[in-house]
Amino acid sequence: MKKLLLTALLTLSSMNVFAEIQTVTLDVPTMNCATCPITVKKSLKNVDGVEKAEVTYGTKLAVVSYDDAKTNVDALIKATTDAGYPSKLKK
């Protein structure tokens, strides 16, 4: 029983080893005022796994750092789109 418990604990603790923080840049062309970035940033920060979101009106870009074990680019795009600001991955 102790071996089983130890194995389970080691497995759970090692799952975070495979997760990595990724950073992507999203193009958010529909931001048309200085307060738009506040809404976009809030929508991104509400996505589970987002570590950091920097949104700039001047460039109409959002730079997002996230835990790839918890979320992905599609979820980030959905979050901004649902907030009224469709975005796409900047290549």
Residue pairs with C-beta under 8 A, 6 or more apart in sequence:
15 69
16 69
18 69
19 67
19 68
19 69
19 70
20 67
20 68
20 69
21 51
21 65
21 66
21 67
21 68
22 65
22 66
22 67
22 68
23 63
23 64
23 65
23 66
24 63
24 64
24 66
24 73
24 76
24 89
24 90
25 61
25 62
25 63
25 64
25 89
25 90
26 61
26 62
26 63
26 64
26 76
26 77
26 80
26 87
26 88
26 89
26 90
27 60
27 61
27 87
27 88
27 89
27 90
28 36
28 40
28 55
28 60
28 61
28 62
28 80
28 85
28 86
28 87
29 60
29 86
30 36
30 84
30 85
30 86
31 37
31 40
31 55
31 57
31 60
31 85
33 57
34 57
36 57
36 85
37 55
37 56
37 57
37 62
38 55
39 83
39 84
39 85
40 53
40 55
40 62
40 80
40 83
40 85
40 87
41 53
41 54
41 55
41 62
42 83
43 79
43 80
43 82
43 83
43 85
44 50
44 53
44 55
44 62
44 64
44 76
44 79
44 80
45 53
46 79
47 66
47 71
47 75
47 76
47 79
48 70
48 71
49 66
49 67
49 68
49 69
49 70
49 71
50 64
50 65
50 66
50 67
50 71
50 76
51 65
51 66
51 67
52 64
52 65
53 62
53 63
53 64
53 65
54 62
54 63
54 64
55 61
55 62
55 63
56 62
61 90
62 80
62 87
64 76
66 76
73 89
76 87
77 86
77 87
77 88
77 89
80 86
80 87
81 87
